[in-house]
């Protein structure tokens, strides 16, 4: 976290890969809106997975942008402000693993990480703000998607697909703010912990999120608690739980 990188000018334009992810998401939405049956289901799958990939980029961009404004200008040189998920720690952990966890487990755990120079940040409050920026981005995306669906002007397949994607964002927010090492909720608390607690968290950080995933899918009732909380918050934000449930069922058609 404390590495230093020479600050140099780097393009702030969205990367071609991000544009490709957005294009795939839009194509999935069009397929869901204009077709029925198997084609509609395929469109919902592409829409949700593509939208989740786009939100992974935006999540990490949120971290980087707040860090940049908070004093760590090295994030620009590292390319974190280009929305290119390849710039993050590991392409497999940043993109492939989160997509697989969502597609086969239905759990939207994050994967990518931006390496922030915490010594360059102005205060402990800034460090916490950097951590919270990611999950708050997911929550904001969920609210925007709920508002779009709430217009009532979307074809059925697109409406339930976007409702499912909105629910995924809400679930991602809930998971990310848990005080588990490696997740953003713990990152927001970490600056205020003792040195011994931070050393311990460094040891378990690489494994804790995956351990959480195993617990969610392996401990009876834990996934129910997560989804009940997610649907409750989704409902409070103005979402249509029935549409989200239909969309999620089509997304997880293989079950």
C-alpha positions in Angstrom: 0.0 0.0 0.0 2.9 2.3 0.6 4.6 2.0 -2.7 5.6 5.1 -4.6 5.2 5.6 -8.3 6.5 8.6 -10.3 3.5 10.8 -11.2 3.3 11.3 -14.9 0.5 12.3 -17.2 -1.9 9.5 -18.1 -4.9 9.7 -20.3 -8.2 10.0 -18.4 -10.3 8.8 -21.3 -12.2 5.6 -20.7 -10.2 2.6 -21.8 -11.4 0.6 -24.9 -12.0 -2.4 -22.7 -14.4 -0.4 -20.5 -16.2 0.8 -23.7 -16.4 -2.9 -24.9 -18.0 -3.9 -21.5 -20.5 -1.1 -21.8 -21.3 -2.1 -25.4 -21.8 -5.8 -24.3 -24.1 -4.7 -21.5 -26.2 -2.6 -23.9 -26.4 -5.4 -26.4 -27.6 -7.8 -23.6 -30.3 -5.2 -22.6 -31.4 -4.9 -26.2 -31.7 -8.7 -26.5 -33.6 -8.9 -23.3 -36.0 -6.2 -24.4 -36.7 -7.4 -28.0 -36.9 -11.1 -27.6 -38.5 -13.8 -25.6 -37.8 -17.3 -24.3 -34.2 -18.5 -24.4 -33.0 -15.4 -26.2 -34.5 -13.2 -23.5 -32.8 -15.2 -20.8 -29.5 -15.0 -22.6 -29.9 -11.3 -22.9 -30.6 -11.0 -19.2 -27.5 -13.0 -18.4 -25.3 -10.8 -20.7 -26.9 -7.6 -19.3 -26.3 -8.6 -15.6 -22.8 -10.0 -16.1 -21.8 -7.1 -18.4 -23.3 -4.6 -16.0 -21.6 -6.2 -13.0 -18.2 -5.9 -14.9 -18.9 -2.3 -15.6 -19.7 -1.6 -12.0 -16.5 -3.3 -10.9 -14.6 -0.7 -13.0 -16.7 2.1 -11.5 -16.3 0.8 -8.0 -12.5 0.9 -8.3 -12.6 4.2 -10.1 -14.5 5.6 -7.1 -11.7 4.5 -4.8 -9.1 6.0 -7.1 -10.9 9.3 -7.6 -11.3 10.0 -3.9 -7.7 9.0 -3.3 -6.6 11.4 -6.0 -8.6 14.2 -4.5 -7.3 13.2 -1.1 -3.6 13.6 -2.0 -2.5 10.4 -3.7 -1.8 11.6 -7.2 0.1 8.4 -8.1 -3.3 6.8 -9.0 -3.4 8.7 -12.2 0.1 7.5 -13.2 -1.0 3.9 -12.5 -4.0 4.3 -14.9 -6.6 3.8 -12.2 -8.6 6.7 -13.5 -9.1 5.2 -17.0 -11.7 2.6 -15.9 -9.4 -0.1 -17.3 -9.9 -3.2 -15.1 -6.6 -4.5 -16.3 -4.8 -1.8 -14.4 -5.9 -3.3 -11.1 -4.0 -5.9 -9.1 -4.8 -9.0 -11.1 -7.0 -9.6 -14.2 -8.2 -12.9 -12.8 -9.0 -11.6 -9.4 -10.3 -8.2 -10.7 -12.7 -9.5 -13.4 -12.9 -13.3 -14.0 -13.3 -14.4 -10.4 -16.1 -11.8 -9.5 -18.0 -12.8 -12.7 -17.7 -16.5 -11.8 -18.8 -15.9 -8.2 -21.9 -14.0 -9.4 -22.7 -16.4 -12.3 -22.4 -19.6 -10.4 -22.9 -18.5 -6.8 -25.2 -15.6 -7.1 -22.9 -13.6 -4.8 -21.5 -10.2 -6.0 -18.2 -10.2 -4.1 -15.7 -7.6 -5.4 -12.4 -8.7 -6.9 -10.2 -5.8 -8.1 -8.2 -3.6 -5.9 -6.4 -0.3 -6.4 -3.1 0.1 -4.6 -3.3 3.4 -2.7 -0.4 5.2 -1.1 -1.9 5.8 2.3 1.0 7.9 3.3 0.1 10.5 0.7 -3.5 10.8 2.0 -4.3 13.8 4.2 -5.9 12.1 7.2 -7.4 8.9 8.6 -10.8 10.3 7.6 -9.6 10.5 4.0 -8.4 6.9 4.1 -11.8 5.9 5.4 -13.5 7.9 2.6 -11.4 6.2 0.0 -12.6 2.8 1.3 -16.2 3.8 1.4 -16.2 5.3 -2.1 -16.4 1.9 -3.7 -19.5 0.5 -2.0 -21.2 3.9 -2.2 -20.6 3.8 -5.9 -22.4 0.4 -6.0 -25.3 1.9 -4.0 -25.6 4.9 -6.2 -25.7 2.6 -9.3 -28.4 0.6 -7.7 -30.4 3.8 -7.0 -30.0 5.0 -10.6 -31.1 1.6 -12.0 -34.1 1.5 -9.7 -35.1 5.0 -10.9 -34.7 3.9 -14.6 -36.9 0.9 -14.0 -39.4 3.0 -12.0 -40.2 5.1 -15.1 -42.4 2.1 -16.2 -41.4 2.6 -19.8 -39.2 -0.5 -20.2 -40.1 -3.8 -22.0 -40.6 -6.7 -19.6 -37.3 -8.5 -20.2 -35.3 -5.3 -19.9 -37.2 -4.2 -16.8 -36.6 -7.4 -14.9 -33.0 -7.6 -16.1 -32.2 -4.1 -14.8 -34.0 -4.8 -11.6 -31.8 -7.9 -11.1 -28.7 -5.8 -11.8 -29.9 -3.1 -9.3 -30.4 -5.8 -6.7 -26.8 -7.0 -7.4 -25.5 -3.5 -6.8 -27.4 -3.3 -3.5 -26.1 -6.8 -2.4 -22.6 -5.7 -3.4 -22.9 -2.6 -1.2 -24.1 -4.7 1.8 -21.2 -7.2 1.4 -18.6 -4.5 0.9 -19.4 -2.6 4.0 -19.0 -5.7 6.2 -16.1 -5.3 8.6 -14.2 -8.2 7.1 -10.4 -7.8 6.2 -10.1 -7.3 2.5 -13.5 -5.6 2.2 -14.1 -1.9 2.2 -16.0 -1.8 5.5 -12.9 -3.0 7.3 -10.8 -0.6 5.3 -12.9 2.3 6.6 -12.3 1.2 10.2 -8.7 0.1 9.8 -7.0 3.5 10.3 -8.5 3.7 13.8 -7.4 0.2 14.9 -4.3 -0.7 16.9 -1.1 -1.7 15.2 -1.5 -5.3 16.3 -5.0 -5.5 14.8 -3.8 -4.1 11.5 -0.9 -6.7 11.5 -3.4 -9.5 12.0 -5.7 -8.1 9.3 -2.7 -8.1 6.9 -2.3 -11.8 7.4 -5.9 -12.8 6.7 -6.7 -10.1 4.1 -6.0 -12.3 1.0 -8.2 -15.1 2.2 -11.0 -13.5 4.2 -13.3 -12.5 1.3 -13.3 -15.9 -0.2 -13.8 -17.5 3.2 -16.9 -15.3 3.5 -18.1 -16.5 0.2 -17.7 -20.1 1.3 -19.6 -19.4 4.5 -22.4 -17.7 2.6 -23.0 -20.6 0.3 -22.1 -23.3 2.8 -23.8 -22.3 6.1 -27.5 -23.0 6.0 -29.5 -19.8 6.3 -26.7 -17.4 5.9 -27.5 -16.7 2.2 -31.1 -16.2 3.2 -30.1 -13.6 5.7 -28.0 -11.8 3.1 -30.7 -11.8 0.4 -33.4 -10.9 2.9 -31.4 -7.8 3.9 -30.6 -7.0 0.2 -34.3 -7.2 -0.8 -35.3 -5.1 2.2 -32.9 -2.3 1.3 -33.8 -2.7 -2.4 -37.5 -2.2 -1.4 -36.7 0.8 0.8 -34.8 2.4 -2.2 -37.9 2.1 -4.3 -37.1 -1.1 -6.2 -39.6 -3.7 -7.3 -38.7 -6.9 -5.4 -40.9 -9.1 -7.6 -39.3 -7.8 -10.8 -35.8 -8.3 -9.2 -36.7 -11.9 -8.2 -38.0 -12.7 -11.7 -34.8 -11.3 -13.2 -32.6 -13.1 -10.8 -34.3 -16.4 -11.4 -33.7 -16.0 -15.2 -30.1 -14.9 -14.6 -29.6 -18.1 -12.5 -31.5 -20.2 -15.0 -29.2 -23.2 -14.6 -30.3 -23.8 -11.0 
